[in-house]
Amino acid sequence: MRGQFLLTVCLSVALCFSVSAADNNEEAWDALRDGRAVLMLRHALAPGTGDPGNFDINDCSTQRNLNDTGREQARAWKPFLAEHGITEARVFSSQWCRCMDTATGMDMGEVTEWPSLNSFFRNRGDGPTQTRQTITLVNQLEEGAPVIMVSHQVNVTALTDIFPSSNEGVIIALPLSETPTVLARVSPGR
């Protein structure tokens, strides 16, 4: 009898947390749709770490690129965002091919390159400057369609203290700051 009571209590608590998390995510989606938040995500799956020594920003063959799974992940954003009432967006991306391919694969609108979203994995000292530049650029945007930024793990982590998986995003409250409020972690298929 006591075991059954404990199980009931545990399931009730778990259900409350699940409902709370769903409610929090809905508030985050509302904020994104209403222009009170932005979505920043790590590019879709591009196997490996870093980039080859002969990396050239203008030559995708010298970079780590999306594989078939990564391309499928990028395309999964469009229906996922549509489920949450977002059918178009202002999309900003790192200039790295894996980010641009994720951003264009999402098919949410024209993609604008933002060098501040470029990876600083090799040059960690550039991180604080690029993070401040991204914060400034976002906060200077005029009202309009929701904002999506496609970047790299190091960039997302530097801004949010969250280590995202490939193709995982964070909805961040506006205005951005060096200590932003993360409203939700989101990803298609989660």
C-alpha positions in Angstrom: 0.0 0.0 0.0 2.8 2.4 0.9 4.7 1.6 -2.3 1.6 2.3 -4.4 1.1 5.7 -2.5 4.7 6.6 -3.2 4.3 5.7 -6.9 1.2 7.8 -7.1 2.9 10.8 -5.5 6.0 10.4 -7.8 3.8 10.2 -10.9 1.8 13.3 -9.8 4.9 15.3 -9.3 6.3 14.2 -12.6 3.1 15.2 -14.3 3.2 18.6 -12.7 6.7 19.2 -13.9 5.7 18.0 -17.4 2.7 20.4 -17.5 4.9 23.2 -16.1 7.6 22.6 -18.7 4.9 22.6 -21.5 3.4 25.8 -20.2 6.8 27.4 -20.0 7.6 26.4 -23.6 4.2 27.8 -24.7 5.1 31.1 -23.1 8.5 31.0 -24.8 6.8 30.3 -28.2 4.4 33.2 -27.6 7.3 35.5 -26.8 9.1 34.4 -30.0 6.0 35.0 -32.1 5.3 38.4 -30.5 8.9 39.7 -30.9 9.8 39.5 -27.2 12.3 36.7 -27.8 14.7 35.3 -30.4 15.6 31.7 -31.3 19.3 30.9 -31.4 20.3 27.4 -32.5 23.3 25.3 -33.1 23.7 24.1 -36.7 22.3 20.7 -37.7 24.5 17.6 -37.5 27.9 18.0 -39.1 30.0 15.1 -37.8 33.4 15.8 -36.3 34.8 18.7 -34.2 36.2 22.0 -35.3 37.4 22.4 -38.9 40.3 21.1 -41.0 43.6 23.0 -40.9 43.0 24.2 -44.5 39.7 25.8 -43.5 38.5 28.5 -46.0 35.3 30.3 -45.2 34.6 30.6 -49.0 35.1 26.9 -49.8 32.7 24.4 -48.3 35.0 21.5 -49.3 37.5 22.7 -46.6 34.9 22.7 -43.8 32.9 20.2 -41.8 29.5 20.0 -43.5 26.0 18.7 -42.8 25.6 15.0 -43.5 22.2 13.5 -44.7 20.9 13.4 -41.2 21.9 17.1 -40.7 20.1 18.1 -43.9 17.0 16.3 -42.7 17.3 18.0 -39.3 17.5 21.4 -40.9 14.3 20.7 -43.0 12.5 19.5 -39.9 12.5 23.1 -38.5 9.9 24.4 -41.0 7.0 22.1 -39.9 8.1 22.3 -36.3 8.0 26.1 -36.3 4.7 26.1 -38.2 3.2 23.9 -35.4 4.1 26.8 -33.1 2.6 29.5 -35.4 5.8 30.6 -37.1 5.7 30.4 -40.9 8.3 33.0 -41.8 11.2 34.6 -40.0 14.2 36.8 -40.3 17.1 34.4 -40.4 20.6 35.3 -39.5 23.5 32.9 -39.8 27.2 32.3 -39.3 29.0 32.3 -42.6 30.2 28.7 -42.1 28.7 26.4 -44.7 27.1 24.1 -42.1 25.2 27.0 -40.6 24.2 28.5 -43.9 23.0 25.1 -45.1 21.0 24.7 -41.9 19.6 28.2 -42.2 18.6 27.8 -45.9 17.4 24.2 -45.3 14.9 25.6 -42.7 13.2 27.4 -45.6 11.9 30.2 -43.2 13.0 33.2 -45.3 15.9 35.0 -46.7 19.2 34.3 -44.8 21.5 37.1 -43.9 25.1 36.4 -42.9 26.2 37.8 -39.6 30.0 37.4 -39.0 29.4 37.8 -35.2 27.7 34.4 -35.4 30.9 32.8 -36.8 32.6 30.1 -34.7 35.4 31.2 -32.4 36.2 27.6 -31.5 39.8 28.1 -32.7 40.1 31.7 -31.5 38.4 31.7 -28.1 39.7 35.2 -27.4 37.3 36.5 -30.0 34.3 35.1 -28.2 33.5 38.1 -25.9 33.7 40.6 -28.7 31.5 38.5 -31.1 29.0 37.9 -28.3 28.7 41.6 -27.6 28.4 42.3 -31.3 25.5 39.7 -31.6 23.8 41.3 -28.6 24.0 44.7 -30.2 22.8 43.6 -33.6 19.8 41.8 -32.2 18.8 44.7 -29.9 19.0 47.1 -32.9 16.6 45.1 -35.0 13.3 46.8 -35.8 10.0 45.1 -35.1 9.1 42.4 -37.6 8.9 38.7 -38.2 10.4 36.4 -35.6 14.2 36.3 -35.4 16.2 33.1 -35.8 20.0 32.9 -35.5 22.0 29.9 -36.7 25.4 29.6 -35.1 27.8 27.2 -33.3 28.0 25.5 -29.9 30.6 27.9 -28.7 28.6 30.9 -29.6 25.4 29.6 -28.0 27.2 28.6 -24.9 29.0 31.9 -24.6 25.8 33.8 -24.7 23.5 31.4 -22.7 25.7 29.1 -20.6 23.9 26.2 -22.3 25.8 23.5 -24.2 23.3 22.7 -27.1 23.2 19.5 -29.1 23.4 19.7 -32.8 20.2 21.2 -34.2 19.1 22.3 -30.7 17.9 25.9 -30.1 17.2 28.2 -27.2 14.5 30.8 -27.1 16.0 33.9 -25.4 14.1 36.8 -24.0 14.7 40.3 -25.4 16.4 42.6 -25.0 19.5 40.5 -25.1 22.2 41.1 -22.5 25.4 39.4 -21.4 23.2 37.5 -18.8 20.1 36.7 -20.9 17.0 34.9 -19.8 16.6 31.6 -21.6 12.9 30.8 -21.9 13.1 27.3 -23.4 15.3 24.8 -25.1 13.7 23.5 -28.3 14.4 21.1 -31.2 12.3 19.3 -33.8 11.5 15.8 -32.7 12.0 16.5 -29.0 
